[in-house]
Amino acid sequence: MVQTSSFNLNPLAIDAEELRKPHLPMAVFHQEASDLLAFLDQDDAWRKLIDVGLPEDAQSAAETALTASRAAQSAWVTATRPRKTQDDEARELLVRRQYAKAMSACRFNLRDDRSAQEALERLKEKRGLAALAADCAAMAKLLEANLEAFANDKSFDAPAMAAQLSEVATAMTAVSSERRAARGPSPLAEARDRAFHVLYEILEKVRTAGRHAFRNTPDARRFGSEYLRQKVRRSREERQPA
């Protein structure tokens, strides 16, 4: 006889109009879920939730859903991670060398300009083509705004470098956009969202029972998202007048 679960573990059974999509980073969501389940595995804590009405199979359902959600997220990330060709790698290496040359020239020639140095701190080389494209565009604008400062540096052609960095930034951005458009919506993204929905619904039931079972104890906070609490706290602080 096939046992049925008290929870909906079938992601395909979710109506498209009711499908929940991730509202926080998946790595954070999975870590918080894992931390909660690890806590509940101690000292027969699951029994306290069951005693207030949570179904007996909540533990197995949550563990199954977490495993499925992690697998769906991994499959989606693997499929959508940009794959560099040899031409891409050669082009990126060349751009990074030019970018480093511009950074060095700016550090020296704009050494007495505090605002320029602060801008350069924000433009420290980052990983990823999208970030590199954005930094190249910003570096080009910084050069264009300070051309006179490079007039005595015969080793560096500021106008030419500004034009070059602006051009490569535009080209890299266009290529990235074309590739994303070519990939189109991924079925794996929907599978990821459906697996998230299943796990989220189970965790909400677990958290609701947990907040009641552990009411008036410090452990009650474990049944909420610390990430979302901090997000709300930062939002409130930003709204407060200076």
Rosetta constraint file for C-alpha pairs under 8 A:
AtomPair CA 5 CA 9 HARMONIC 7.59 0.50
AtomPair CA 5 CA 57 HARMONIC 6.95 0.50
AtomPair CA 5 CA 61 HARMONIC 7.45 0.50
AtomPair CA 6 CA 55 HARMONIC 6.58 0.50
AtomPair CA 6 CA 57 HARMONIC 6.89 0.50
AtomPair CA 6 CA 58 HARMONIC 7.78 0.50
AtomPair CA 7 CA 58 HARMONIC 7.71 0.50
AtomPair CA 7 CA 61 HARMONIC 6.84 0.50
AtomPair CA 7 CA 202 HARMONIC 7.00 0.50
AtomPair CA 8 CA 198 HARMONIC 6.88 0.50
AtomPair CA 9 CA 61 HARMONIC 7.31 0.50
AtomPair CA 9 CA 65 HARMONIC 6.87 0.50
AtomPair CA 9 CA 198 HARMONIC 6.19 0.50
AtomPair CA 10 CA 14 HARMONIC 7.64 0.50
AtomPair CA 10 CA 198 HARMONIC 7.51 0.50
AtomPair CA 11 CA 191 HARMONIC 7.79 0.50
AtomPair CA 11 CA 194 HARMONIC 5.10 0.50
AtomPair CA 11 CA 195 HARMONIC 5.85 0.50
AtomPair CA 11 CA 197 HARMONIC 7.56 0.50
AtomPair CA 11 CA 198 HARMONIC 6.22 0.50
AtomPair CA 12 CA 194 HARMONIC 7.27 0.50
AtomPair CA 14 CA 18 HARMONIC 6.89 0.50
AtomPair CA 14 CA 19 HARMONIC 6.32 0.50
AtomPair CA 14 CA 194 HARMONIC 7.29 0.50
AtomPair CA 15 CA 19 HARMONIC 6.24 0.50
AtomPair CA 19 CA 193 HARMONIC 7.48 0.50
AtomPair CA 19 CA 194 HARMONIC 6.77 0.50
AtomPair CA 19 CA 197 HARMONIC 6.55 0.50
AtomPair CA 20 CA 193 HARMONIC 6.83 0.50
AtomPair CA 20 CA 194 HARMONIC 7.43 0.50
AtomPair CA 20 CA 196 HARMONIC 7.53 0.50
AtomPair CA 20 CA 197 HARMONIC 5.26 0.50
AtomPair CA 21 CA 193 HARMONIC 5.30 0.50
AtomPair CA 21 CA 194 HARMONIC 7.80 0.50
AtomPair CA 21 CA 196 HARMONIC 7.10 0.50
AtomPair CA 21 CA 197 HARMONIC 6.85 0.50
AtomPair CA 22 CA 26 HARMONIC 6.94 0.50
AtomPair CA 22 CA 193 HARMONIC 6.74 0.50
AtomPair CA 22 CA 196 HARMONIC 6.77 0.50
AtomPair CA 24 CA 28 HARMONIC 7.05 0.50
AtomPair CA 24 CA 29 HARMONIC 6.61 0.50
AtomPair CA 24 CA 228 HARMONIC 7.93 0.50
AtomPair CA 25 CA 29 HARMONIC 6.22 0.50
AtomPair CA 26 CA 30 HARMONIC 6.00 0.50
AtomPair CA 26 CA 73 HARMONIC 7.61 0.50
AtomPair CA 27 CA 31 HARMONIC 6.11 0.50
AtomPair CA 28 CA 32 HARMONIC 6.07 0.50
AtomPair CA 28 CA 227 HARMONIC 7.50 0.50
AtomPair CA 29 CA 33 HARMONIC 6.16 0.50
AtomPair CA 30 CA 34 HARMONIC 6.05 0.50
AtomPair CA 30 CA 66 HARMONIC 7.15 0.50
AtomPair CA 30 CA 70 HARMONIC 7.17 0.50
AtomPair CA 31 CA 35 HARMONIC 6.05 0.50
AtomPair CA 32 CA 36 HARMONIC 6.15 0.50
AtomPair CA 32 CA 225 HARMONIC 6.99 0.50
AtomPair CA 33 CA 37 HARMONIC 6.27 0.50
AtomPair CA 33 CA 66 HARMONIC 7.48 0.50
AtomPair CA 33 CA 203 HARMONIC 7.48 0.50
AtomPair CA 34 CA 38 HARMONIC 6.09 0.50
AtomPair CA 34 CA 66 HARMONIC 7.80 0.50
AtomPair CA 35 CA 39 HARMONIC 6.27 0.50
AtomPair CA 36 CA 40 HARMONIC 6.29 0.50
AtomPair CA 36 CA 222 HARMONIC 6.70 0.50
AtomPair CA 36 CA 223 HARMONIC 7.21 0.50
AtomPair CA 37 CA 41 HARMONIC 6.18 0.50
AtomPair CA 37 CA 59 HARMONIC 7.90 0.50
AtomPair CA 37 CA 62 HARMONIC 7.96 0.50
AtomPair CA 37 CA 63 HARMONIC 7.81 0.50
AtomPair CA 38 CA 42 HARMONIC 7.02 0.50
AtomPair CA 39 CA 45 HARMONIC 7.60 0.50
AtomPair CA 40 CA 44 HARMONIC 7.09 0.50
AtomPair CA 40 CA 45 HARMONIC 4.82 0.50
AtomPair CA 40 CA 46 HARMONIC 5.45 0.50
AtomPair CA 41 CA 45 HARMONIC 6.38 0.50
AtomPair CA 41 CA 46 HARMONIC 6.79 0.50
AtomPair CA 44 CA 48 HARMONIC 7.32 0.50
AtomPair CA 45 CA 49 HARMONIC 6.97 0.50
AtomPair CA 46 CA 50 HARMONIC 6.30 0.50
AtomPair CA 46 CA 59 HARMONIC 7.29 0.50
AtomPair CA 47 CA 51 HARMONIC 5.99 0.50
AtomPair CA 48 CA 52 HARMONIC 6.75 0.50
AtomPair CA 48 CA 210 HARMONIC 7.98 0.50
AtomPair CA 48 CA 213 HARMONIC 6.12 0.50
AtomPair CA 49 CA 53 HARMONIC 6.73 0.50
AtomPair CA 49 CA 54 HARMONIC 5.65 0.50
AtomPair CA 49 CA 206 HARMONIC 7.52 0.50
AtomPair CA 49 CA 209 HARMONIC 5.61 0.50
AtomPair CA 49 CA 210 HARMONIC 5.80 0.50
AtomPair CA 49 CA 213 HARMONIC 5.85 0.50
AtomPair CA 50 CA 54 HARMONIC 4.39 0.50
AtomPair CA 50 CA 55 HARMONIC 6.06 0.50
AtomPair CA 50 CA 56 HARMONIC 6.12 0.50
AtomPair CA 52 CA 209 HARMONIC 6.72 0.50
AtomPair CA 52 CA 212 HARMONIC 7.73 0.50
AtomPair CA 52 CA 213 HARMONIC 6.45 0.50
AtomPair CA 53 CA 209 HARMONIC 7.42 0.50
AtomPair CA 54 CA 58 HARMONIC 6.86 0.50
AtomPair CA 54 CA 205 HARMONIC 7.56 0.50
AtomPair CA 54 CA 206 HARMONIC 7.19 0.50
AtomPair CA 54 CA 209 HARMONIC 6.43 0.50
AtomPair CA 57 CA 61 HARMONIC 6.12 0.50
AtomPair CA 58 CA 62 HARMONIC 6.01 0.50
AtomPair CA 58 CA 202 HARMONIC 7.71 0.50
AtomPair CA 58 CA 206 HARMONIC 7.46 0.50
AtomPair CA 59 CA 63 HARMONIC 6.22 0.50
AtomPair CA 60 CA 64 HARMONIC 6.05 0.50
AtomPair CA 61 CA 65 HARMONIC 6.07 0.50
AtomPair CA 61 CA 202 HARMONIC 7.50 0.50
AtomPair CA 62 CA 66 HARMONIC 6.05 0.50
AtomPair CA 62 CA 199 HARMONIC 6.68 0.50
AtomPair CA 62 CA 202 HARMONIC 6.24 0.50
AtomPair CA 62 CA 203 HARMONIC 6.95 0.50
AtomPair CA 63 CA 67 HARMONIC 6.27 0.50
AtomPair CA 64 CA 68 HARMONIC 6.26 0.50
AtomPair CA 65 CA 69 HARMONIC 6.01 0.50
AtomPair CA 65 CA 195 HARMONIC 7.13 0.50
AtomPair CA 65 CA 198 HARMONIC 6.54 0.50
AtomPair CA 65 CA 199 HARMONIC 5.05 0.50
AtomPair CA 66 CA 70 HARMONIC 6.14 0.50
AtomPair CA 66 CA 199 HARMONIC 6.09 0.50
AtomPair CA 67 CA 71 HARMONIC 6.26 0.50
AtomPair CA 68 CA 72 HARMONIC 6.18 0.50
AtomPair CA 68 CA 195 HARMONIC 6.39 0.50
AtomPair CA 69 CA 73 HARMONIC 6.13 0.50
AtomPair CA 69 CA 192 HARMONIC 6.65 0.50
AtomPair CA 69 CA 195 HARMONIC 4.77 0.50
AtomPair CA 69 CA 196 HARMONIC 5.64 0.50
AtomPair CA 69 CA 199 HARMONIC 6.94 0.50
AtomPair CA 70 CA 74 HARMONIC 6.09 0.50
AtomPair CA 71 CA 75 HARMONIC 6.18 0.50
AtomPair CA 72 CA 76 HARMONIC 6.24 0.50
AtomPair CA 72 CA 188 HARMONIC 7.24 0.50
AtomPair CA 72 CA 191 HARMONIC 6.34 0.50
AtomPair CA 72 CA 192 HARMONIC 4.81 0.50
AtomPair CA 72 CA 195 HARMONIC 6.71 0.50
AtomPair CA 73 CA 77 HARMONIC 6.16 0.50
AtomPair CA 73 CA 192 HARMONIC 5.37 0.50
AtomPair CA 74 CA 78 HARMONIC 6.09 0.50
AtomPair CA 75 CA 79 HARMONIC 6.18 0.50
AtomPair CA 75 CA 188 HARMONIC 6.98 0.50
AtomPair CA 76 CA 80 HARMONIC 6.17 0.50
AtomPair CA 76 CA 188 HARMONIC 5.22 0.50
AtomPair CA 76 CA 189 HARMONIC 5.97 0.50
AtomPair CA 76 CA 192 HARMONIC 6.81 0.50
AtomPair CA 77 CA 81 HARMONIC 5.80 0.50
AtomPair CA 79 CA 188 HARMONIC 7.98 0.50
AtomPair CA 84 CA 88 HARMONIC 5.53 0.50
AtomPair CA 84 CA 89 HARMONIC 6.38 0.50
AtomPair CA 85 CA 89 HARMONIC 6.37 0.50
AtomPair CA 86 CA 90 HARMONIC 6.20 0.50
AtomPair CA 87 CA 91 HARMONIC 6.05 0.50
AtomPair CA 88 CA 92 HARMONIC 6.03 0.50
AtomPair CA 89 CA 93 HARMONIC 6.11 0.50
AtomPair CA 90 CA 94 HARMONIC 6.33 0.50
AtomPair CA 91 CA 95 HARMONIC 6.21 0.50
AtomPair CA 92 CA 96 HARMONIC 6.06 0.50
AtomPair CA 92 CA 129 HARMONIC 7.68 0.50
AtomPair CA 93 CA 97 HARMONIC 6.27 0.50
AtomPair CA 94 CA 98 HARMONIC 6.38 0.50
AtomPair CA 95 CA 99 HARMONIC 5.99 0.50
AtomPair CA 95 CA 165 HARMONIC 7.94 0.50
AtomPair CA 95 CA 168 HARMONIC 7.67 0.50
AtomPair CA 96 CA 100 HARMONIC 6.02 0.50
AtomPair CA 97 CA 101 HARMONIC 6.27 0.50
AtomPair CA 98 CA 102 HARMONIC 6.28 0.50
AtomPair CA 98 CA 161 HARMONIC 7.96 0.50
AtomPair CA 99 CA 103 HARMONIC 6.15 0.50
AtomPair CA 99 CA 136 HARMONIC 6.87 0.50
AtomPair CA 99 CA 165 HARMONIC 7.56 0.50
AtomPair CA 100 CA 104 HARMONIC 6.20 0.50
AtomPair CA 101 CA 105 HARMONIC 6.30 0.50
AtomPair CA 102 CA 106 HARMONIC 6.11 0.50
AtomPair CA 102 CA 139 HARMONIC 7.74 0.50
AtomPair CA 102 CA 161 HARMONIC 7.24 0.50
AtomPair CA 103 CA 107 HARMONIC 6.09 0.50
AtomPair CA 103 CA 120 HARMONIC 7.44 0.50
AtomPair CA 104 CA 108 HARMONIC 6.40 0.50
AtomPair CA 105 CA 109 HARMONIC 5.92 0.50
AtomPair CA 105 CA 156 HARMONIC 7.04 0.50
AtomPair CA 106 CA 110 HARMONIC 5.33 0.50
AtomPair CA 106 CA 111 HARMONIC 7.45 0.50
AtomPair CA 106 CA 120 HARMONIC 7.96 0.50
AtomPair CA 106 CA 143 HARMONIC 7.79 0.50
AtomPair CA 107 CA 111 HARMONIC 5.55 0.50
AtomPair CA 107 CA 117 HARMONIC 6.96 0.50
AtomPair CA 107 CA 120 HARMONIC 7.71 0.50
AtomPair CA 109 CA 149 HARMONIC 6.07 0.50
AtomPair CA 109 CA 150 HARMONIC 6.10 0.50
AtomPair CA 109 CA 153 HARMONIC 7.78 0.50
AtomPair CA 110 CA 116 HARMONIC 6.56 0.50
AtomPair CA 110 CA 117 HARMONIC 7.08 0.50
AtomPair CA 110 CA 149 HARMONIC 6.76 0.50
AtomPair CA 111 CA 117 HARMONIC 6.86 0.50
AtomPair CA 113 CA 117 HARMONIC 6.30 0.50
AtomPair CA 114 CA 118 HARMONIC 6.22 0.50
AtomPair CA 115 CA 119 HARMONIC 6.23 0.50
AtomPair CA 116 CA 120 HARMONIC 6.23 0.50
AtomPair CA 116 CA 142 HARMONIC 7.67 0.50
AtomPair CA 117 CA 121 HARMONIC 6.31 0.50
AtomPair CA 118 CA 122 HARMONIC 6.62 0.50
AtomPair CA 119 CA 123 HARMONIC 6.41 0.50
AtomPair CA 120 CA 124 HARMONIC 6.48 0.50
AtomPair CA 123 CA 135 HARMONIC 5.95 0.50
AtomPair CA 123 CA 138 HARMONIC 7.80 0.50
AtomPair CA 123 CA 139 HARMONIC 7.58 0.50
AtomPair CA 125 CA 132 HARMONIC 7.19 0.50
AtomPair CA 125 CA 135 HARMONIC 7.64 0.50
AtomPair CA 126 CA 131 HARMONIC 6.17 0.50
AtomPair CA 126 CA 132 HARMONIC 6.51 0.50
AtomPair CA 127 CA 131 HARMONIC 6.56 0.50
AtomPair CA 127 CA 132 HARMONIC 7.05 0.50
AtomPair CA 128 CA 132 HARMONIC 6.22 0.50
AtomPair CA 129 CA 133 HARMONIC 6.02 0.50
AtomPair CA 129 CA 172 HARMONIC 7.29 0.50
AtomPair CA 130 CA 134 HARMONIC 6.35 0.50
AtomPair CA 130 CA 172 HARMONIC 7.55 0.50
AtomPair CA 130 CA 173 HARMONIC 6.81 0.50
AtomPair CA 130 CA 176 HARMONIC 7.53 0.50
AtomPair CA 131 CA 135 HARMONIC 6.14 0.50
AtomPair CA 132 CA 136 HARMONIC 6.06 0.50
AtomPair CA 132 CA 169 HARMONIC 7.78 0.50
AtomPair CA 133 CA 137 HARMONIC 6.31 0.50
AtomPair CA 133 CA 168 HARMONIC 7.34 0.50
AtomPair CA 133 CA 169 HARMONIC 4.41 0.50
AtomPair CA 133 CA 170 HARMONIC 7.38 0.50
AtomPair CA 133 CA 172 HARMONIC 6.07 0.50
AtomPair CA 133 CA 173 HARMONIC 6.39 0.50
AtomPair CA 134 CA 138 HARMONIC 6.28 0.50
AtomPair CA 134 CA 169 HARMONIC 6.65 0.50
AtomPair CA 135 CA 139 HARMONIC 5.98 0.50
AtomPair CA 136 CA 140 HARMONIC 6.10 0.50
AtomPair CA 136 CA 165 HARMONIC 5.31 0.50
AtomPair CA 136 CA 166 HARMONIC 6.49 0.50
AtomPair CA 136 CA 168 HARMONIC 7.60 0.50
AtomPair CA 136 CA 169 HARMONIC 5.65 0.50
AtomPair CA 137 CA 141 HARMONIC 6.45 0.50
AtomPair CA 137 CA 165 HARMONIC 6.35 0.50
AtomPair CA 137 CA 166 HARMONIC 5.14 0.50
AtomPair CA 137 CA 169 HARMONIC 5.52 0.50
AtomPair CA 137 CA 170 HARMONIC 7.80 0.50
AtomPair CA 138 CA 142 HARMONIC 6.28 0.50
AtomPair CA 139 CA 143 HARMONIC 6.22 0.50
AtomPair CA 139 CA 162 HARMONIC 7.37 0.50
AtomPair CA 139 CA 165 HARMONIC 7.39 0.50
AtomPair CA 140 CA 144 HARMONIC 6.19 0.50
AtomPair CA 140 CA 161 HARMONIC 7.37 0.50
AtomPair CA 140 CA 162 HARMONIC 4.26 0.50
AtomPair CA 140 CA 163 HARMONIC 6.87 0.50
AtomPair CA 140 CA 165 HARMONIC 5.65 0.50
AtomPair CA 140 CA 166 HARMONIC 5.57 0.50
AtomPair CA 141 CA 145 HARMONIC 6.13 0.50
AtomPair CA 141 CA 162 HARMONIC 7.10 0.50
AtomPair CA 142 CA 146 HARMONIC 6.46 0.50
AtomPair CA 143 CA 147 HARMONIC 5.90 0.50
AtomPair CA 143 CA 158 HARMONIC 6.36 0.50
AtomPair CA 143 CA 159 HARMONIC 7.37 0.50
AtomPair CA 143 CA 162 HARMONIC 5.81 0.50
AtomPair CA 144 CA 158 HARMONIC 7.71 0.50
AtomPair CA 144 CA 159 HARMONIC 6.80 0.50
AtomPair CA 144 CA 162 HARMONIC 6.27 0.50
AtomPair CA 146 CA 150 HARMONIC 7.46 0.50
AtomPair CA 147 CA 151 HARMONIC 6.95 0.50
AtomPair CA 147 CA 158 HARMONIC 6.36 0.50
AtomPair CA 147 CA 159 HARMONIC 6.90 0.50
AtomPair CA 150 CA 156 HARMONIC 7.43 0.50
AtomPair CA 150 CA 157 HARMONIC 7.83 0.50
AtomPair CA 150 CA 158 HARMONIC 6.46 0.50
AtomPair CA 153 CA 157 HARMONIC 8.00 0.50
AtomPair CA 157 CA 161 HARMONIC 6.15 0.50
AtomPair CA 158 CA 162 HARMONIC 6.02 0.50
AtomPair CA 159 CA 163 HARMONIC 6.29 0.50
AtomPair CA 160 CA 164 HARMONIC 6.14 0.50
AtomPair CA 161 CA 165 HARMONIC 6.04 0.50
AtomPair CA 162 CA 166 HARMONIC 6.11 0.50
AtomPair CA 163 CA 167 HARMONIC 6.14 0.50
AtomPair CA 164 CA 168 HARMONIC 6.25 0.50
AtomPair CA 165 CA 169 HARMONIC 6.02 0.50
AtomPair CA 166 CA 170 HARMONIC 6.33 0.50
AtomPair CA 167 CA 171 HARMONIC 6.23 0.50
AtomPair CA 168 CA 172 HARMONIC 5.98 0.50
AtomPair CA 169 CA 173 HARMONIC 6.15 0.50
AtomPair CA 170 CA 174 HARMONIC 6.17 0.50
AtomPair CA 171 CA 175 HARMONIC 6.23 0.50
AtomPair CA 172 CA 176 HARMONIC 6.18 0.50
AtomPair CA 173 CA 177 HARMONIC 6.21 0.50
AtomPair CA 174 CA 178 HARMONIC 6.19 0.50
AtomPair CA 175 CA 179 HARMONIC 6.24 0.50
AtomPair CA 176 CA 180 HARMONIC 6.25 0.50
AtomPair CA 177 CA 181 HARMONIC 6.16 0.50
AtomPair CA 178 CA 182 HARMONIC 6.07 0.50
AtomPair CA 179 CA 183 HARMONIC 6.29 0.50
AtomPair CA 180 CA 184 HARMONIC 6.52 0.50
AtomPair CA 185 CA 189 HARMONIC 7.40 0.50
AtomPair CA 186 CA 190 HARMONIC 7.09 0.50
AtomPair CA 187 CA 191 HARMONIC 6.36 0.50
AtomPair CA 188 CA 192 HARMONIC 6.02 0.50
AtomPair CA 189 CA 193 HARMONIC 6.22 0.50
AtomPair CA 190 CA 194 HARMONIC 6.09 0.50
AtomPair CA 191 CA 195 HARMONIC 6.17 0.50
AtomPair CA 192 CA 196 HARMONIC 6.12 0.50
AtomPair CA 193 CA 197 HARMONIC 6.12 0.50
AtomPair CA 194 CA 198 HARMONIC 6.38 0.50
AtomPair CA 195 CA 199 HARMONIC 6.36 0.50
AtomPair CA 196 CA 200 HARMONIC 5.90 0.50
AtomPair CA 197 CA 201 HARMONIC 6.11 0.50
AtomPair CA 198 CA 202 HARMONIC 6.45 0.50
AtomPair CA 199 CA 203 HARMONIC 6.09 0.50
AtomPair CA 200 CA 204 HARMONIC 6.09 0.50
AtomPair CA 201 CA 205 HARMONIC 6.59 0.50
AtomPair CA 202 CA 206 HARMONIC 6.32 0.50
AtomPair CA 203 CA 207 HARMONIC 5.90 0.50
AtomPair CA 204 CA 208 HARMONIC 5.99 0.50
AtomPair CA 205 CA 209 HARMONIC 6.22 0.50
AtomPair CA 206 CA 210 HARMONIC 5.96 0.50
AtomPair CA 206 CA 223 HARMONIC 7.90 0.50
AtomPair CA 207 CA 211 HARMONIC 6.01 0.50
AtomPair CA 207 CA 223 HARMONIC 4.72 0.50
AtomPair CA 207 CA 224 HARMONIC 6.80 0.50
AtomPair CA 208 CA 212 HARMONIC 6.57 0.50
AtomPair CA 208 CA 223 HARMONIC 7.47 0.50
AtomPair CA 209 CA 213 HARMONIC 6.01 0.50
AtomPair CA 210 CA 214 HARMONIC 5.77 0.50
AtomPair CA 210 CA 215 HARMONIC 7.88 0.50
AtomPair CA 210 CA 220 HARMONIC 6.87 0.50
AtomPair CA 210 CA 223 HARMONIC 6.08 0.50
AtomPair CA 211 CA 215 HARMONIC 5.53 0.50
AtomPair CA 211 CA 220 HARMONIC 5.13 0.50
AtomPair CA 211 CA 221 HARMONIC 7.65 0.50
AtomPair CA 211 CA 223 HARMONIC 5.99 0.50
AtomPair CA 212 CA 220 HARMONIC 7.95 0.50
AtomPair CA 214 CA 219 HARMONIC 6.33 0.50
AtomPair CA 214 CA 220 HARMONIC 5.16 0.50
AtomPair CA 215 CA 220 HARMONIC 5.74 0.50
AtomPair CA 216 CA 220 HARMONIC 7.14 0.50
AtomPair CA 219 CA 223 HARMONIC 7.74 0.50
AtomPair CA 220 CA 224 HARMONIC 7.99 0.50
AtomPair CA 224 CA 229 HARMONIC 7.99 0.50
AtomPair CA 225 CA 229 HARMONIC 6.24 0.50
AtomPair CA 226 CA 230 HARMONIC 6.15 0.50
AtomPair CA 227 CA 231 HARMONIC 6.22 0.50
AtomPair CA 228 CA 232 HARMONIC 6.16 0.50
AtomPair CA 229 CA 233 HARMONIC 6.17 0.50
AtomPair CA 230 CA 234 HARMONIC 6.10 0.50
AtomPair CA 231 CA 235 HARMONIC 6.21 0.50
AtomPair CA 232 CA 236 HARMONIC 6.25 0.50
AtomPair CA 233 CA 237 HARMONIC 6.26 0.50
AtomPair CA 234 CA 238 HARMONIC 6.14 0.50
AtomPair CA 235 CA 239 HARMONIC 6.38 0.50
AtomPair CA 236 CA 240 HARMONIC 6.46 0.50
